[in-house]
């Protein structure tokens, strides 16, 4: 897929209806979709928008052929092998991204204003944890402090992995999921994120 593309909530909802043939994808919850986002009217609006943008074209027998970019996105959000969610918060604002991985398809989705989403491809050779750690570290350092919480979804298994924080005084900390009293204060950024990465990589496939 291309390096980056922006899609509306309606477009994503339509692609999810195509890719999630079994109905058990966690994507709707990760996107914050409600049942209203997946009505026939919303799906029709999404399809119409994709056709207008030439991201999909009519095919024979009233079928729709998705372009390669959105076909890859439909595959990734419909049947992901793993999703990694990062929630970031600071006094200056909040942000969040979700990485979807399905076979060789890997991309990061970020919610933007006006019910739009930015989707950026992630090279298959790039370590997914390193890429997300870099995003999280850049966010908290840019805001002069903040937090980044990581969780994964594999099939029907959700698991929190802890939170890395940076105080206004410049102190880094890592708090394991479910045990804030076990937070480790005073390590460098590298130490804090290394503890987080250890938790992320400990999850079996």
Backbone as JSON Lines, residues from 0, in Angstrom:
{"i":0,"aa":"X","n":[0.84,-1.19,0.0],"ca":[0.0,0.0,0.0],"c":[0.88,1.25,0.0]}
{"i":1,"aa":"X","n":[0.29,2.41,-0.33],"ca":[1.06,3.64,-0.36],"c":[1.47,4.03,1.05]}
{"i":2,"aa":"X","n":[2.36,5.02,1.16],"ca":[2.89,5.4,2.46],"c":[1.8,5.89,3.4]}
{"i":3,"aa":"X","n":[0.86,6.73,2.9],"ca":[-0.17,7.27,3.78],"c":[-1.42,7.62,2.99]}
{"i":4,"aa":"X","n":[-2.57,7.46,3.64],"ca":[-3.85,7.82,3.05],"c":[-4.78,8.22,4.19]}
{"i":5,"aa":"X","n":[-5.72,9.1,3.91],"ca":[-6.73,9.5,4.89],"c":[-8.08,8.97,4.44]}
{"i":6,"aa":"X","n":[-8.82,8.4,5.39],"ca":[-10.15,7.86,5.12],"c":[-11.14,8.41,6.14]}
{"i":7,"aa":"X","n":[-12.39,8.52,5.74],"ca":[-13.44,8.93,6.66],"c":[-13.93,7.73,7.47]}
{"i":8,"aa":"X","n":[-14.69,8.03,8.52],"ca":[-15.26,6.95,9.33],"c":[-16.19,6.08,8.48]}
{"i":9,"aa":"X","n":[-16.94,6.7,7.58],"ca":[-17.86,5.94,6.74],"c":[-17.1,5.01,5.8]}
{"i":10,"aa":"X","n":[-15.99,5.51,5.24],"ca":[-15.19,4.67,4.34],"c":[-14.59,3.49,5.09]}
{"i":11,"aa":"X","n":[-14.07,3.76,6.31],"ca":[-13.51,2.67,7.11],"c":[-14.58,1.67,7.49]}
{"i":12,"aa":"X","n":[-15.76,2.16,7.83],"ca":[-16.85,1.26,8.2],"c":[-17.21,0.34,7.04]}
{"i":13,"aa":"X","n":[-17.24,0.88,5.82],"ca":[-17.53,0.02,4.67],"c":[-16.43,-1.01,4.47]}
{"i":14,"aa":"X","n":[-15.17,-0.59,4.56],"ca":[-14.07,-1.54,4.39],"c":[-14.1,-2.62,5.46]}
{"i":15,"aa":"X","n":[-14.5,-2.25,6.67],"ca":[-14.61,-3.24,7.74],"c":[-15.72,-4.24,7.43]}
{"i":16,"aa":"X","n":[-16.81,-3.77,6.84],"ca":[-17.9,-4.69,6.49],"c":[-17.48,-5.67,5.41]}
{"i":17,"aa":"X","n":[-16.52,-5.27,4.58],"ca":[-16.0,-6.16,3.54],"c":[-14.98,-7.14,4.1]}
{"i":18,"aa":"X","n":[-14.09,-6.62,4.96],"ca":[-12.98,-7.45,5.44],"c":[-13.34,-8.37,6.59]}
{"i":19,"aa":"X","n":[-14.29,-7.95,7.43],"ca":[-14.64,-8.74,8.62],"c":[-15.77,-9.7,8.27]}
{"i":20,"aa":"X","n":[-15.45,-10.75,7.56],"ca":[-16.47,-11.69,7.1],"c":[-17.03,-12.55,8.22]}
{"i":21,"aa":"X","n":[-16.29,-12.7,9.3],"ca":[-16.73,-13.53,10.42],"c":[-17.46,-12.71,11.47]}
{"i":22,"aa":"X","n":[-17.15,-11.43,11.55],"ca":[-17.81,-10.56,12.51],"c":[-17.15,-10.49,13.86]}
{"i":23,"aa":"X","n":[-15.86,-10.87,13.95],"ca":[-15.19,-10.86,15.25],"c":[-13.98,-9.94,15.29]}
{"i":24,"aa":"X","n":[-13.85,-9.04,14.32],"ca":[-12.71,-8.13,14.32],"c":[-12.86,-7.12,15.45]}
{"i":25,"aa":"X","n":[-11.76,-6.78,16.15],"ca":[-11.82,-5.77,17.21],"c":[-11.78,-4.35,16.67]}
{"i":26,"aa":"X","n":[-11.69,-4.18,15.35],"ca":[-11.45,-2.86,14.77],"c":[-12.53,-1.85,15.13]}
{"i":27,"aa":"X","n":[-13.8,-2.25,15.09],"ca":[-14.89,-1.31,15.38],"c":[-14.72,-0.69,16.76]}
{"i":28,"aa":"X","n":[-14.4,-1.52,17.75],"ca":[-14.18,-1.0,19.09],"c":[-12.97,-0.11,19.18]}
{"i":29,"aa":"X","n":[-11.89,-0.48,18.48],"ca":[-10.67,0.32,18.5],"c":[-10.87,1.66,17.82]}
{"i":30,"aa":"X","n":[-11.75,1.72,16.82],"ca":[-12.04,2.98,16.15],"c":[-13.07,3.82,16.89]}
{"i":31,"aa":"X","n":[-13.71,3.23,17.89],"ca":[-14.76,3.94,18.61],"c":[-16.08,3.97,17.87]}
{"i":32,"aa":"X","n":[-16.28,3.01,16.96],"ca":[-17.53,2.96,16.19],"c":[-18.68,2.49,17.08]}
{"i":33,"aa":"X","n":[-19.85,3.06,16.83],"ca":[-21.09,2.62,17.46],"c":[-21.94,1.91,16.41]}
{"i":34,"aa":"X","n":[-23.05,1.29,16.81],"ca":[-23.93,0.68,15.8],"c":[-24.38,1.66,14.72]}
{"i":35,"aa":"X","n":[-24.51,2.95,15.08],"ca":[-24.92,3.95,14.1],"c":[-23.88,4.12,12.99]}
{"i":36,"aa":"X","n":[-22.63,3.78,13.29],"ca":[-21.57,3.91,12.28],"c":[-21.6,2.77,11.27]}
{"i":37,"aa":"X","n":[-22.42,1.76,11.52],"ca":[-22.4,0.58,10.65],"c":[-23.78,0.28,10.08]}
{"i":38,"aa":"X","n":[-24.63,1.31,10.01],"ca":[-25.94,1.16,9.38],"c":[-25.78,1.1,7.86]}
{"i":39,"aa":"X","n":[-26.83,0.64,7.19],"ca":[-26.79,0.59,5.72],"c":[-26.55,1.97,5.13]}
{"i":40,"aa":"X","n":[-27.13,3.0,5.75],"ca":[-26.95,4.36,5.24],"c":[-25.48,4.78,5.34]}
{"i":41,"aa":"X","n":[-24.85,4.48,6.47],"ca":[-23.45,4.85,6.65],"c":[-22.56,4.05,5.7]}
{"i":42,"aa":"X","n":[-22.82,2.76,5.57],"ca":[-22.01,1.94,4.67],"c":[-22.17,2.39,3.22]}
{"i":43,"aa":"X","n":[-23.39,2.78,2.85],"ca":[-23.61,3.3,1.5],"c":[-22.86,4.59,1.26]}
{"i":44,"aa":"X","n":[-22.82,5.44,2.29],"ca":[-22.07,6.69,2.16],"c":[-20.58,6.42,2.0]}
{"i":45,"aa":"X","n":[-20.1,5.44,2.75],"ca":[-18.69,5.08,2.64],"c":[-18.34,4.54,1.28]}
{"i":46,"aa":"X","n":[-19.19,3.66,0.76],"ca":[-18.95,3.11,-0.57],"c":[-18.99,4.21,-1.63]}
{"i":47,"aa":"X","n":[-19.98,5.1,-1.53],"ca":[-20.07,6.18,-2.5],"c":[-18.84,7.06,-2.49]}
{"i":48,"aa":"X","n":[-18.32,7.32,-1.3],"ca":[-17.11,8.15,-1.19],"c":[-15.9,7.46,-1.81]}
{"i":49,"aa":"X","n":[-15.77,6.15,-1.56],"ca":[-14.65,5.41,-2.16],"c":[-14.74,5.4,-3.68]}
{"i":50,"aa":"X","n":[-15.95,5.26,-4.21],"ca":[-16.13,5.29,-5.66],"c":[-15.8,6.67,-6.22]}
{"i":51,"aa":"X","n":[-16.23,7.71,-5.53],"ca":[-15.98,9.07,-5.99],"c":[-14.48,9.38,-6.0]}
{"i":52,"aa":"X","n":[-13.76,8.81,-5.04],"ca":[-12.31,9.05,-4.96],"c":[-11.51,8.07,-5.81]}
{"i":53,"aa":"X","n":[-12.2,7.22,-6.55],"ca":[-11.56,6.22,-7.41],"c":[-10.69,5.24,-6.61]}
{"i":54,"aa":"X","n":[-11.09,5.01,-5.37],"ca":[-10.42,3.99,-4.55],"c":[-11.12,2.64,-4.7]}
{"i":55,"aa":"X","n":[-12.26,2.65,-5.35],"ca":[-13.0,1.43,-5.68],"c":[-13.71,1.67,-7.0]}
{"i":56,"aa":"X","n":[-13.97,0.6,-7.73],"ca":[-14.64,0.73,-9.04],"c":[-15.71,-0.35,-9.15]}
{"i":57,"aa":"X","n":[-16.78,-0.06,-9.89],"ca":[-17.8,-1.09,-10.13],"c":[-17.22,-2.23,-10.96]}
{"i":58,"aa":"X","n":[-17.64,-3.44,-10.65],"ca":[-17.22,-4.62,-11.4],"c":[-18.47,-5.32,-11.94]}
{"i":59,"aa":"X","n":[-18.28,-6.49,-12.5],"ca":[-19.41,-7.22,-13.07],"c":[-20.37,-7.69,-11.98]}
{"i":60,"aa":"X","n":[-21.62,-7.94,-12.37],"ca":[-22.64,-8.5,-11.48],"c":[-22.85,-7.64,-10.23]}
{"i":61,"aa":"X","n":[-22.8,-6.33,-10.41],"ca":[-23.05,-5.38,-9.32],"c":[-22.08,-5.57,-8.16]}
{"i":62,"aa":"X","n":[-20.91,-6.06,-8.44],"ca":[-19.87,-6.2,-7.43],"c":[-18.99,-4.95,-7.44]}
{"i":63,"aa":"X","n":[-18.2,-4.81,-6.38],"ca":[-17.29,-3.68,-6.25],"c":[-15.87,-4.22,-6.16]}
{"i":64,"aa":"X","n":[-14.98,-3.65,-6.94],"ca":[-13.57,-4.03,-6.87],"c":[-12.81,-2.93,-6.14]}
{"i":65,"aa":"X","n":[-12.21,-3.29,-5.03],"ca":[-11.43,-2.33,-4.26],"c":[-10.06,-2.13,-4.89]}
{"i":66,"aa":"X","n":[-9.57,-0.9,-4.84],"ca":[-8.21,-0.63,-5.25],"c":[-7.24,-1.33,-4.31]}
{"i":67,"aa":"X","n":[-5.98,-1.51,-4.72],"ca":[-5.03,-2.27,-3.9],"c":[-4.8,-1.67,-2.51]}
{"i":68,"aa":"X","n":[-4.83,-0.35,-2.41],"ca":[-4.57,0.29,-1.12],"c":[-5.69,-0.03,-0.13]}
{"i":69,"aa":"X","n":[-6.93,0.23,-0.53],"ca":[-8.04,0.01,0.4],"c":[-8.33,-1.48,0.57]}
{"i":70,"aa":"X","n":[-7.98,-2.3,-0.42],"ca":[-8.12,-3.75,-0.24],"c":[-7.2,-4.25,0.86]}
{"i":71,"aa":"X","n":[-5.98,-3.71,0.91],"ca":[-5.04,-4.08,1.97],"c":[-5.55,-3.62,3.33]}
{"i":72,"aa":"X","n":[-6.15,-2.43,3.36],"ca":[-6.7,-1.92,4.62],"c":[-7.87,-2.78,5.08]}
{"i":73,"aa":"X","n":[-8.74,-3.17,4.15],"ca":[-9.87,-4.04,4.5],"c":[-9.38,-5.35,5.09]}
{"i":74,"aa":"X","n":[-8.32,-5.9,4.51],"ca":[-7.74,-7.14,5.04],"c":[-7.19,-6.93,6.44]}
{"i":75,"aa":"X","n":[-6.47,-5.82,6.62],"ca":[-5.83,-5.58,7.91],"c":[-6.81,-5.36,9.04]}
{"i":76,"aa":"X","n":[-7.86,-4.58,8.79],"ca":[-8.82,-4.3,9.87],"c":[-9.85,-5.4,10.01]}
{"i":77,"aa":"X","n":[-10.04,-6.18,8.95],"ca":[-11.06,-7.22,8.99],"c":[-10.61,-8.49,9.68]}
{"i":78,"aa":"X","n":[-9.35,-8.9,9.44],"ca":[-8.84,-10.14,10.02],"c":[-7.42,-9.92,10.53]}
{"i":79,"aa":"X","n":[-7.23,-9.05,11.51],"ca":[-5.87,-8.78,11.99],"c":[-5.32,-9.95,12.81]}
{"i":80,"aa":"X","n":[-4.03,-10.2,12.64],"ca":[-3.35,-11.18,13.5],"c":[-3.1,-10.58,14.87]}
{"i":81,"aa":"X","n":[-2.76,-9.3,14.89],"ca":[-2.5,-8.59,16.14],"c":[-2.77,-7.11,15.93]}
{"i":82,"aa":"X","n":[-3.25,-6.46,16.98],"ca":[-3.39,-5.0,17.01],"c":[-2.64,-4.5,18.23]}
{"i":83,"aa":"X","n":[-1.96,-3.38,18.09],"ca":[-1.29,-2.75,19.23],"c":[-1.84,-1.34,19.34]}
{"i":84,"aa":"X","n":[-2.43,-1.03,20.49],"ca":[-3.04,0.27,20.72],"c":[-2.16,1.1,21.64]}
{"i":85,"aa":"X","n":[-1.96,2.36,21.28],"ca":[-1.18,3.29,22.1],"c":[-2.03,4.51,22.37]}
{"i":86,"aa":"X","n":[-2.31,4.76,23.65],"ca":[-3.04,5.96,24.04],"c":[-2.09,6.95,24.67]}
{"i":87,"aa":"X","n":[-2.02,8.16,24.14],"ca":[-1.06,9.16,24.61],"c":[-1.79,10.37,25.15]}
{"i":88,"aa":"X","n":[-1.31,10.89,26.28],"ca":[-1.99,12.0,26.93],"c":[-0.97,12.97,27.51]}
{"i":89,"aa":"X","n":[-1.27,14.26,27.41],"ca":[-0.43,15.32,27.98],"c":[-1.32,16.53,28.22]}
{"i":90,"aa":"X","n":[-0.79,17.52,28.94],"ca":[-1.58,18.72,29.2],"c":[-1.95,19.42,27.9]}
{"i":91,"aa":"X","n":[-1.09,19.3,26.9],"ca":[-1.33,19.99,25.63],"c":[-2.27,19.26,24.7]}
{"i":92,"aa":"X","n":[-2.73,18.07,25.07],"ca":[-3.65,17.35,24.2],"c":[-3.5,15.85,24.34]}
{"i":93,"aa":"X","n":[-4.3,15.13,23.59],"ca":[-4.26,13.67,23.59],"c":[-4.14,13.17,22.15]}
{"i":94,"aa":"X","n":[-3.69,11.96,22.02],"ca":[-3.58,11.34,20.7],"c":[-3.58,9.83,20.91]}
{"i":95,"aa":"X","n":[-3.72,9.12,19.84],"ca":[-3.71,7.67,19.93],"c":[-3.52,7.05,18.57]}
{"i":96,"aa":"X","n":[-2.9,5.9,18.54],"ca":[-2.71,5.18,17.29],"c":[-2.99,3.7,17.54]}
{"i":97,"aa":"X","n":[-3.35,3.01,16.48],"ca":[-3.53,1.56,16.54],"c":[-2.78,0.95,15.37]}
{"i":98,"aa":"X","n":[-1.91,-0.01,15.66],"ca":[-1.23,-0.74,14.6],"c":[-2.01,-2.01,14.3]}
{"i":99,"aa":"X","n":[-2.26,-2.25,13.02],"ca":[-2.91,-3.47,12.57],"c":[-1.89,-4.28,11.77]}
{"i":100,"aa":"X","n":[-1.85,-5.58,12.05],"ca":[-0.95,-6.47,11.31],"c":[-1.72,-7.71,10.89]}
{"i":101,"aa":"X","n":[-1.69,-7.99,9.59],"ca":[-2.34,-9.19,9.04],"c":[-1.44,-9.73,7.95]}
{"i":102,"aa":"X","n":[-0.67,-10.76,8.29],"ca":[0.3,-11.28,7.34],"c":[1.36,-10.24,7.03]}
{"i":103,"aa":"X","n":[1.54,-9.94,5.74],"ca":[2.52,-8.94,5.33],"c":[1.94,-7.52,5.33]}
{"i":104,"aa":"X","n":[0.66,-7.39,5.65],"ca":[0.02,-6.07,5.68],"c":[0.17,-5.48,7.08]}
{"i":105,"aa":"X","n":[0.79,-4.3,7.15],"ca":[0.99,-3.64,8.45],"c":[0.8,-2.15,8.26]}
{"i":106,"aa":"X","n":[-0.02,-1.55,9.12],"ca":[-0.21,-0.1,9.03],"c":[-0.67,0.44,10.38]}
{"i":107,"aa":"X","n":[-0.51,1.75,10.53],"ca":[-0.88,2.44,11.76],"c":[-2.03,3.39,11.45]}
{"i":108,"aa":"X","n":[-3.06,3.36,12.29],"ca":[-4.24,4.21,12.12],"c":[-4.29,5.23,13.25]}
{"i":109,"aa":"X","n":[-4.47,6.5,12.89],"ca":[-4.57,7.57,13.88],"c":[-5.85,8.36,13.63]}
{"i":110,"aa":"X","n":[-6.62,8.57,14.68],"ca":[-7.86,9.35,14.56],"c":[-7.52,10.83,14.41]}
{"i":111,"aa":"X","n":[-8.22,11.48,13.5],"ca":[-8.03,12.91,13.28],"c":[-9.39,13.62,13.37]}
{"i":112,"aa":"X","n":[-9.39,14.93,13.17],"ca":[-10.61,15.71,13.31],"c":[-11.63,15.36,12.23]}
{"i":113,"aa":"X","n":[-12.88,15.74,12.51],"ca":[-13.98,15.59,11.55],"c":[-14.18,14.13,11.13]}
{"i":114,"aa":"X","n":[-14.0,13.23,12.11],"ca":[-14.26,11.8,11.88],"c":[-13.46,11.26,10.7]}
{"i":115,"aa":"X","n":[-12.22,11.66,10.67],"ca":[-11.28,11.15,9.66],"c":[-10.16,10.39,10.35]}
{"i":116,"aa":"X","n":[-9.48,9.55,9.58],"ca":[-8.39,8.74,10.11],"c":[-7.23,8.78,9.12]}
{"i":117,"aa":"X","n":[-6.03,9.0,9.66],"ca":[-4.81,8.89,8.85],"c":[-4.29,7.47,8.97]}
{"i":118,"aa":"X","n":[-3.93,6.88,7.85],"ca":[-3.44,5.5,7.83],"c":[-2.08,5.5,7.15]}
{"i":119,"aa":"X","n":[-1.06,5.05,7.87],"ca":[0.31,5.04,7.35],"c":[0.83,3.62,7.3]}
{"i":120,"aa":"X","n":[1.38,3.24,6.16],"ca":[1.94,1.9,6.01],"c":[3.2,1.75,6.86]}
{"i":121,"aa":"X","n":[3.42,0.54,7.35],"ca":[4.62,0.22,8.1],"c":[5.32,-0.93,7.39]}
{"i":122,"aa":"X","n":[6.57,-0.7,7.02],"ca":[7.32,-1.71,6.28],"c":[7.39,-3.01,7.06]}
{"i":123,"aa":"X","n":[7.29,-4.11,6.35],"ca":[7.28,-5.43,6.99],"c":[8.58,-5.74,7.71]}
{"i":124,"aa":"X","n":[9.67,-5.05,7.33],"ca":[10.96,-5.3,7.97],"c":[11.16,-4.46,9.22]}
{"i":125,"aa":"X","n":[10.27,-3.5,9.46],"ca":[10.39,-2.62,10.62],"c":[9.82,-3.3,11.86]}
{"i":126,"aa":"X","n":[10.54,-3.23,12.96],"ca":[10.03,-3.78,14.22],"c":[8.85,-2.94,14.68]}
{"i":127,"aa":"X","n":[7.69,-3.58,14.83],"ca":[6.48,-2.81,15.14],"c":[6.57,-2.12,16.49]}
{"i":128,"aa":"X","n":[7.21,-2.76,17.46],"ca":[7.3,-2.16,18.78],"c":[8.2,-0.93,18.76]}
{"i":129,"aa":"X","n":[9.32,-1.01,18.04],"ca":[10.21,0.14,17.95],"c":[9.52,1.33,17.3]}
{"i":130,"aa":"X","n":[8.74,1.06,16.26],"ca":[8.04,2.15,15.57],"c":[7.04,2.84,16.5]}
{"i":131,"aa":"X","n":[6.29,2.07,17.29],"ca":[5.31,2.66,18.19],"c":[5.97,3.35,19.37]}
{"i":132,"aa":"X","n":[7.06,2.79,19.87],"ca":[7.81,3.44,20.95],"c":[8.32,4.8,20.48]}
{"i":133,"aa":"X","n":[8.8,4.87,19.26],"ca":[9.3,6.14,18.73],"c":[8.19,7.18,18.67]}
{"i":134,"aa":"X","n":[6.99,6.77,18.22],"ca":[5.85,7.69,18.19],"c":[5.5,8.18,19.59]}
{"i":135,"aa":"X","n":[5.45,7.26,20.55],"ca":[5.07,7.61,21.91],"c":[6.1,8.53,22.55]}
{"i":136,"aa":"X","n":[7.36,8.21,22.37],"ca":[8.41,9.05,22.97],"c":[8.39,10.45,22.38]}
{"i":137,"aa":"X","n":[8.22,10.55,21.07],"ca":[8.18,11.86,20.42],"c":[7.02,12.69,20.97]}
{"i":138,"aa":"X","n":[5.87,12.05,21.22],"ca":[4.7,12.77,21.73],"c":[4.96,13.34,23.11]}
{"i":139,"aa":"X","n":[5.41,12.51,24.05],"ca":[5.57,13.0,25.42],"c":[6.71,14.01,25.53]}
{"i":140,"aa":"X","n":[7.77,13.84,24.75],"ca":[8.87,14.81,24.79],"c":[8.45,16.14,24.16]}
{"i":141,"aa":"X","n":[7.67,16.08,23.1],"ca":[7.21,17.31,22.44],"c":[6.31,18.13,23.36]}
{"i":142,"aa":"X","n":[5.55,17.46,24.22],"ca":[4.65,18.16,25.13],"c":[5.31,18.48,26.47]}
{"i":143,"aa":"X","n":[6.57,18.15,26.62],"ca":[7.25,18.44,27.88],"c":[6.74,17.61,29.04]}
{"i":144,"aa":"X","n":[6.24,16.43,28.76],"ca":[5.7,15.54,29.78],"c":[4.4,14.93,29.31]}
{"i":145,"aa":"X","n":[4.08,13.77,29.87],"ca":[2.85,13.1,29.47],"c":[2.97,11.61,29.7]}
{"i":146,"aa":"X","n":[2.05,10.86,29.12],"ca":[2.05,9.41,29.32],"c":[1.67,8.7,28.03]}
{"i":147,"aa":"X","n":[2.1,7.45,27.94],"ca":[1.76,6.6,26.8],"c":[1.46,5.21,27.33]}
{"i":148,"aa":"X","n":[0.23,4.75,27.11],"ca":[-0.21,3.43,27.58],"c":[-0.35,2.49,26.39]}
{"i":149,"aa":"X","n":[0.17,1.27,26.54],"ca":[0.19,0.29,25.46],"c":[-0.67,-0.91,25.8]}
{"i":150,"aa":"X","n":[-1.39,-1.42,24.81],"ca":[-2.15,-2.66,24.97],"c":[-2.17,-3.39,23.63]}
{"i":151,"aa":"X","n":[-2.38,-4.7,23.68],"ca":[-2.45,-5.5,22.46],"c":[-3.77,-6.27,22.42]}
{"i":152,"aa":"X","n":[-4.18,-6.56,21.2],"ca":[-5.35,-7.41,20.97],"c":[-4.93,-8.49,20.01]}
{"i":153,"aa":"X","n":[-5.04,-9.74,20.44],"ca":[-4.77,-10.89,19.58],"c":[-6.01,-11.78,19.6]}
{"i":154,"aa":"X","n":[-6.64,-11.84,18.44],"ca":[-7.9,-12.57,18.33],"c":[-8.88,-12.01,19.37]}
{"i":155,"aa":"X","n":[-9.27,-12.77,20.37],"ca":[-10.2,-12.25,21.36],"c":[-9.52,-11.96,22.69]}
{"i":156,"aa":"X","n":[-8.19,-11.85,22.68],"ca":[-7.46,-11.64,23.93],"c":[-6.89,-10.22,23.98]}
{"i":157,"aa":"X","n":[-7.35,-9.45,24.96],"ca":[-6.86,-8.1,25.19],"c":[-5.88,-8.14,26.36]}
{"i":158,"aa":"X","n":[-4.8,-7.4,26.24],"ca":[-3.84,-7.36,27.33],"c":[-3.2,-5.98,27.42]}
{"i":159,"aa":"X","n":[-3.24,-5.4,28.62],"ca":[-2.54,-4.14,28.88],"c":[-1.09,-4.43,29.22]}
{"i":160,"aa":"X","n":[-0.21,-3.51,28.81],"ca":[1.22,-3.75,29.02],"c":[1.91,-2.68,29.86]}
{"i":161,"aa":"X","n":[1.15,-1.73,30.34],"ca":[1.75,-0.73,31.19],"c":[1.83,0.64,30.54]}
{"i":162,"aa":"X","n":[2.32,1.58,31.33],"ca":[2.36,2.98,30.91],"c":[3.73,3.58,31.18]}
{"i":163,"aa":"X","n":[4.23,4.3,30.2],"ca":[5.47,5.07,30.36],"c":[5.08,6.53,30.54]}
{"i":164,"aa":"X","n":[5.67,7.19,31.54],"ca":[5.36,8.59,31.79],"c":[6.64,9.42,31.86]}
{"i":165,"aa":"X","n":[6.48,10.69,31.53],"ca":[7.55,11.68,31.68],"c":[6.98,12.85,32.45]}
{"i":166,"aa":"X","n":[7.55,13.14,33.62],"ca":[7.06,14.25,34.44],"c":[7.58,15.58,33.89]}
{"i":167,"aa":"X","n":[6.99,16.67,34.38],"ca":[7.46,18.0,33.97],"c":[8.89,18.24,34.41]}
{"i":168,"aa":"X","n":[9.3,17.53,35.46],"ca":[10.67,17.67,35.95],"c":[11.66,16.83,35.16]}
{"i":169,"aa":"X","n":[11.16,16.1,34.18],"ca":[12.04,15.31,33.34],"c":[12.31,13.91,33.84]}
{"i":170,"aa":"X","n":[11.48,13.43,34.78],"ca":[11.69,12.08,35.33],"c":[10.83,11.07,34.56]}
{"i":171,"aa":"X","n":[11.48,10.04,34.07],"ca":[10.78,8.96,33.37],"c":[10.35,7.89,34.36]}
{"i":172,"aa":"X","n":[9.27,7.2,34.04],"ca":[8.81,6.09,34.88],"c":[8.08,5.08,34.01]}
{"i":173,"aa":"X","n":[8.08,3.84,34.48],"ca":[7.3,2.78,33.84],"c":[6.45,2.12,34.89]}
{"i":174,"aa":"X","n":[5.13,2.06,34.65],"ca":[4.2,1.42,35.58],"c":[3.61,0.19,34.9]}
{"i":175,"aa":"X","n":[3.86,-1.0,35.45],"ca":[3.28,-2.22,34.86],"c":[1.76,-2.17,34.91]}
{"i":176,"aa":"X","n":[1.11,-2.8,33.98],"ca":[-0.36,-2.83,33.94],"c":[-0.91,-3.51,35.18]}
{"i":177,"aa":"X","n":[-1.93,-2.89,35.78],"ca":[-2.6,-3.49,36.92],"c":[-1.88,-3.37,38.24]}
{"i":178,"aa":"X","n":[-0.7,-2.75,38.25],"ca":[0.07,-2.66,39.49],"c":[0.82,-1.34,39.54]}
{"i":179,"aa":"X","n":[0.1,-0.21,39.68],"ca":[0.76,1.1,39.68],"c":[1.75,1.26,40.82]}
{"i":180,"aa":"X","n":[1.56,0.51,41.92],"ca":[2.5,0.62,43.04],"c":[3.87,0.04,42.69]}
{"i":181,"aa":"X","n":[3.92,-0.74,41.61],"ca":[5.19,-1.33,41.2],"c":[5.92,-0.46,40.18]}
{"i":182,"aa":"X","n":[5.48,0.8,40.04],"ca":[6.11,1.7,39.07],"c":[7.59,1.87,39.38]}
{"i":183,"aa":"X","n":[8.38,1.91,38.33],"ca":[9.82,2.11,38.44],"c":[10.13,3.54,38.04]}
{"i":184,"aa":"X","n":[10.65,4.34,38.98],"ca":[10.93,5.74,38.72],"c":[12.42,5.96,38.53]}
{"i":185,"aa":"X","n":[12.72,7.0,37.75],"ca":[14.11,7.42,37.65],"c":[14.94,6.84,36.54]}
{"i":186,"aa":"X","n":[14.44,5.84,35.78],"ca":[15.28,5.34,34.69],"c":[15.31,6.35,33.54]}
{"i":187,"aa":"X","n":[16.2,6.14,32.63],"ca":[16.22,6.96,31.43],"c":[15.04,6.58,30.54]}
{"i":188,"aa":"X","n":[14.82,7.36,29.49],"ca":[13.77,7.01,28.54],"c":[14.02,5.64,27.95]}
{"i":189,"aa":"X","n":[15.27,5.35,27.65],"ca":[15.61,4.05,27.07],"c":[15.26,2.92,28.04]}
{"i":190,"aa":"X","n":[15.54,3.12,29.33],"ca":[15.22,2.09,30.32],"c":[13.71,1.89,30.45]}
{"i":191,"aa":"X","n":[12.98,3.0,30.51],"ca":[11.53,2.92,30.68],"c":[10.88,2.19,29.5]}
{"i":192,"aa":"X","n":[11.27,2.56,28.29],"ca":[10.67,1.93,27.12],"c":[11.18,0.5,26.93]}
{"i":193,"aa":"X","n":[12.38,0.21,27.41],"ca":[12.88,-1.17,27.33],"c":[12.02,-2.08,28.21]}
{"i":194,"aa":"X","n":[11.62,-1.6,29.39],"ca":[10.75,-2.4,30.25],"c":[9.39,-2.63,29.58]}
{"i":195,"aa":"X","n":[8.89,-1.59,28.94],"ca":[7.63,-1.73,28.21],"c":[7.76,-2.73,27.08]}
{"i":196,"aa":"X","n":[8.83,-2.63,26.3],"ca":[9.03,-3.53,25.17],"c":[9.15,-4.97,25.63]}
{"i":197,"aa":"X","n":[9.78,-5.18,26.78],"ca":[9.88,-6.53,27.34],"c":[8.49,-7.11,27.59]}
{"i":198,"aa":"X","n":[7.6,-6.27,28.12],"ca":[6.23,-6.72,28.36],"c":[5.51,-7.02,27.05]}
{"i":199,"aa":"X","n":[5.72,-6.17,26.05],"ca":[5.07,-6.38,24.76],"c":[5.53,-7.66,24.08]}
{"i":200,"aa":"X","n":[6.82,-7.91,24.1],"ca":[7.36,-9.07,23.39],"c":[7.14,-10.37,24.15]}
{"i":201,"aa":"X","n":[6.72,-10.28,25.42],"ca":[6.49,-11.49,26.2],"c":[5.17,-12.16,25.86]}
{"i":202,"aa":"X","n":[4.31,-11.47,25.1],"ca":[3.0,-12.04,24.78],"c":[3.17,-13.08,23.69]}
{"i":203,"aa":"X","n":[2.7,-14.3,23.89],"ca":[2.83,-15.32,22.85],"c":[1.97,-15.01,21.65]}
{"i":204,"aa":"X","n":[2.4,-15.49,20.48],"ca":[1.63,-15.26,19.25],"c":[0.37,-16.12,19.26]}
